[in-house]
Every structure is written in structure tokens, then in C-alpha cells.
Amino acid sequence: MANRNGGFIGTDGLDAPDPPTAVTPTAGNAQVSVAFTAPTDAGTSAITGFVAQVSTDGTDYSGGSNTGSSSPIVVSSLTNGTAATAKVWAINAYGTSAPSDASASFTPVFPARGVFAGGLNVSPTAYLNTLQFVTITSTGNTQDFGDLTQGVYRLMGLSSSTRGVRGGGRDASQNQNTMDYVTINTEGNASDFGDLSDVSTIGSGTSNETRGLFHLGVDTNDYTNTTEYITIASTGNTTDFGDRTIAAAFSEGAVSNTTRAVFGTGFANSDYTNVIDYFTIASTGNATDFGDATVARYGCGAGNSSTRGIWVGGVNGSGNSNVADYITIASAGNATDFGDLSTARYVGAGLSNLTRILYGGGNTGSNNFKDEISYFTISSTGNDTDFGNLAAATANLTAFSNSHGGLA
């Protein structure tokens, strides 16, 4: 039945509409799309519009508002990461309805974003300081993000849900111990983070929401098993964490869930290795053997959901690899075949959200660098699908994202 006496603002004796029903929110980036069913009883006159309002405490519905003539109504300028509910009111010439029932809770979120950083291209030869980003859920080419503090390749990367950190690498003349960071959700240039304990190149990094681990790869002297950590939210130098089970380089791929950091493959003891080992992120100490990759190789990219870690591509004595293989991060054991890259290549970069891993760039041999980005659906074994292209053909780059499985 319509709301008698004009609802809240009606004219005595005339009817405002009944309230809308079935209010259903769909959260987006700092916004929500509020769907609803218009009331069957419009009151004394036709409905002229609707108002959707948002509350973060369940009582005060002034956290955001918008009007519309039909379902859905989008309410913008909300705070990402803050849970809220929505109500909808119907309006006619004689008044405003009572509010609908509150919707289910929703939380606006920034879209899953991946950033490719630095690298080397050869046409002409350039040590890149470029940062470029993609929205992981939407295929397409990269867009400009900003610049690193220096041009560098063979670098390492890791990230929380807000920050991406670049560690080490090599410029035109020497290896680096520098680190810099970006705020992943806001395009702009990188800022200084701190220093590694030693110069490092062709190592790897991975993280959970609070702590990031770098395996240094090659330091001043030779291949190393040295692993160091940072607290991602706090700029500063690295602290010793422990040692990998092997001294290795070209181990660019590493994965994590919220508790484990898993490092795999590389070049060790003058040969390609299939060794995978892991650390417990919360507790400093040496690594533990995890199992073996399906193929001994180096120069892989990697990414992960909260349950699966996937290594993609690489090279060994038999040539370039198109292999993708995976592990269940919580359960030590050997890797299992996942599928194949359409173009076998190495020293590309991997990044992921909870559903997709992207592998960008790389080298097919003889400095035949690639600009292609491929993706796999993490939950479903199978071959890659084309995603888009980098801004230039690039190898020896790194990548990170705001939504990988170490953050879940």
C-alpha cells in the first residue's frame, strides 16, 4: 500500500509511492551500482524518480547519494575498502516513499592492476625506467604509469595491495643495490625506498601484505642464496632473512600466499635447476625444500592465486621453454604441468590477481625481444590466451600487482 499522507513530504490526503524492493548492490572502483525493483503501487501519481543513498554504519544514509529515473543508480565518490549498505526511495508528485530495506553489504574496491617495470630493449639499446600498467581483468595494451628513479634491467619486484617495490638490477654500467616504490593505485613516478645489503641482479621477489622477500641472485661476487626482507609499508633498508637451499641466479619467478614465500628454478652449480624451496614469511630463517619444477630452466615469470603458484616460460640447454607448471602453495611437492605459452620465451615478467596470471615481454633468443602479453586462468589448466602488448619489445623486466594471492 502506498505511504499515506504523502510519505515524508507529501500533501495531506495524497499518496506517495510504496518503497522499492530487492535492492542489490554491485561494488566497483569507489562506487556502487544499486539495482532495485520499482514498487507496484506508485501512489496517487506516477513515479518521477528514485534516490539511492549509502551508509557505512547502517544508520546514517548520507555517505553517498544519487538520483535516477530507473534501476540501477550509480553512487560515486565512495571510499575503497570501506563496507557499506544502500537504501532506495521512490518519489512522485506528492511525496517520497519510506526507505527500502537495506541492501546486503558491499565494499568498493580499486580494480586489479598490474605494473610492468624497467627492462631492456634493443631497438635502440635502452635501459628502461618506464612503468606501464594494465587492468588485469580487462585485456588490452599497457598504459603509461610513470618512471622508475633510474633505467634498470634484470630487476626484482614485489608488492602489497597498495605499494610495488623494485629492488636491485643493473644499469648500463653496474649492478645496483637501490630500491624504489610506487603507489600502485595512483599513477606517478617512483620514490626512493632504501637499499639492499649488496648489489643484486637476476634475483626474485615475492610478498604478502606486510613483508616482502628478495632473493639477491647475483651479488658483488657470485651467485648467492642470500634472502632479505622489507616491511613494505615502511621505507628503509633490507634486513637479513635467511638462505635459500641453493645459490642460484636467473631465478626471476617467485610466488606466495599469506604465509609462504616460494622460490623456484634458476641457474645454479653451472647448470639449470628445477629446485623449488620455501620460507615461512613471518619467521626469519633458512628455506626448506618444497619439491621440483617439471623442467629445469631459468628466466621464468611467475604469479599466483591464494592457492596456486605458476611458473611460465624460461630457457635451458634444450632451448626456449613454452612450459607453464604449477604447485599448490600450501602443500610441498613437485610441480604439475599447467599448459603452454604460444611463444616460447624467457626473461619476461609475471604478475597476477586471484584469477589470472599475465606473462609480459621476454626474449626468444638472439635478442629477439617481444612485446606480447599472454594470460592463463589460474584455476583451469590449459594454454595461454593473448592479452595485449607492452609499449615496446622488452626483456629482463619485472612486474607486480595489487591483488595477487599473497594478499588474500
Summary of the structure (lengths in Angstrom):
residues: 408
radius of gyration: 25.7
end to end distance: 46.0
largest distance: 91.0
contacts: 1615
relative contact order: 0.12
helix: 1%
strand: 51%
